[in-house]
Amino acid sequence: MKYKPGDTVPRSAVYSVEHHSHRLMHAVTLMVDSRFPRCKKCKHNVRFRLLRTVEDRRVLPFHSHVFLEDDVEPERPLANAV
């Protein structure tokens, strides 16, 4: 299963990060109930896939870095224009 920015992280784990053509895949560790971050370059065109779970006590909170940024709100559908 793949996750997108703004989705709730279902379990503390290492996730692969697949960008939309500008960077090779890499990995990030995220905590349960946080939000998947967006990419600073491809924004919401990044996807995450669970690689392996980790114990909550061994996970440091995610912080923005050169490729990913935190504090992502879930995507909301656009309202129909009148």
N, C-alpha and C positions, 0 to 999 in steps of 0.2 A: 504494500500500500504506500502511496506517495502522499505527502503533506505539502501544503502551500503556506506562504507567509500569512500570519494572522490566525491560522488554525491552532487549537490548543494542543500542547504536547501531551500525548496519551500516557507516556511513561518515561522515567528518567533513563536516558540511553545515549549512545553514540549514534548519530545520524549522518548519512552521506549527504552532501550538499551538491546538487547538480544545477549549475548555472546555464543560462540560455546562450551559449556560444562564446562568451568572452573569457572563460576560465575553466580549467580542468576541475574535475570532481575533487572535493576535499571532505573532511569530516569535522563535526562539531558535537560537543556534548551539551545536552539540554535537560533541564529539570522538568518533572511532571507538573502539569497545570500552568506552565509558562506559555508564551506564544512563540510560534516559529518566526524567526526574524526575516526581514526582506534584505535583498542585496542592494548595496549602495549604487551599483551600476545598472543591473537588469531589473531592479525593483521587485515586482511580483512574479517575474518569469524565472523563479528559482524554485526547486522542489527538493524535498527531504525524504529520505528513506531510512527506516530503522536498520542499523547494522547489528547492535548488541545492547542489551540492557545493562544498567549499572545500578549499584546500590545508592539510594538518595544521599546517604551521608558521605559519599565519595565524589559528589558532583559540586563543583563551584558554580555560582550563579553566572549566567552568560552576560558578557559585556560587549558592546559594539567594538568592532575592530576594522581593519582596512577593507574587508569585503562585505561584512554583514552589519546591520544596525538593528537594535532592539526597539521596544515600545511600539510594536505593530498592532494596530487595531484590526479586527477581522474585516474582510472585504464585505461590503454591503451591496446588494443589488441596486442598480440605478433605477430611480423612479421613472415611470412613464411620463414623457413630456406631453403637455397638453397642446 
